[in-house]
Amino acid sequence: MSHPTPHTVAELTEAVLAGAHGPDPAELTVTSAFWLYNTTRLAGGDVTYHNHYLLLRVGDSFGACSFEAGELAPRFCENASGHSLDKLLRDESAPVRTAALDAYLARVRPHRDADDAERVMLPTGTPEVRAQARDAAVAGLLDITPGAKVALIGVVNPLVAAIQERGGVCLPCDLNLRTTAWGDPVTDDMTEVLAQADAVVATGMTLSNGTFDLILQHCVEHRVPLTVYAQSGSAVARAFLGAGVTGLNAEPFTFSQFSADATPMYRYRAALASNGADR
């Protein structure tokens, strides 16, 4: 199905509500809603990651969005099952809208059925083994020369290491971390790292915290490759391939940290978007 190229998450949402990407969202119903909170501290590390997720199941697919502590209460799930996606796509909460949009796009075109996706299996193993394999897969989407500056928006320590192992200079940015595992300073100013970047890696959480559109616009205007690592909104980020996103490591639920068994991820690649009339 052909559909208009989105330039913002809001444009994509409006197109979905208008039926440009498939069936009317009013015809698709949430069967299960999950509010999840988990903490992770990898062996040998001194950083504890605190993660909150909203998951919405629609048929044989899941929509997912990570959010900040206190942004969405567990009681949301009490009445979410049975709601149609059109209602949730208009919800006042950005994480709810993102999860609903992800659920819709994953339902109409599952990653497992995408012809343009490269399936990558995370190995059975410990959290450390799986995290290293995951972040190596993300870094493998980067086409960087030695010394290239890579803005990492949303810091995951194994991904910092994976970028450096490929000769890149990592410019870490995160709202919650102040240093990497190696003591390197982490800024909370996204514009600071974007201004220096030869390439950008951003997490899917940027879709719900309002920064994705700004990152996308910068990368298009400056012709900087943008790779997205997405547990949150992996099908949403896919909609921007070729429209600013040049690489995507999509990890739909079940996420690596929730399983010790082999689980799939899906890698996508696209060319740099023009910074001309298509915007």
PyMOL commands that set and color helices and strands:
alter all, ss='L'
color gray80, all
select helices_A, chain A and resi 9-17+25-27+74-80+85-88+94-108+111-113+127-139+157-165+190-196+204-207+212-222+234-238+256-258
alter helices_A, ss='H'
color red, helices_A
select strands_A, chain A and resi 32-40+49-58+61-67+118-122+149-153+169-173+199-203+226-230+247-250+263-269
alter strands_A, ss='S'
color yellow, strands_A
deselect
rebuild
show_as cartoon
